[in-house]
């Protein structure tokens, strides 16, 4: 079965997979250019999962720090208003 007929049914062609892997690789910090072998693809997916987990931890940490900061501020202060305006945007 050709790549074109697989794509028309919703399956992803090998070329499309390679393009998606390349795009994913470009989004990861410190990602090295590799070939598209199964081993490197597996490693890239593991690195992606690890990076997403680290981003979740960072978001949680920043959220906790912001909550701590907001709890110590006067809610009517200019600083509190600035933070609220940033969060709205």
BELDA-V170668 format. One line per field, one symbol per residue. phi: phi as a letter, one per 40 degrees, with the letter a starting at -180 (. if undefined). A space follows every 50 residues. Layout:
phi=???
This chain:
phi=.cccccccchcccccccccccccccccccgcccbcbcdcccccccccccc cccccccccccccccccccccccccbcdccccccccccc
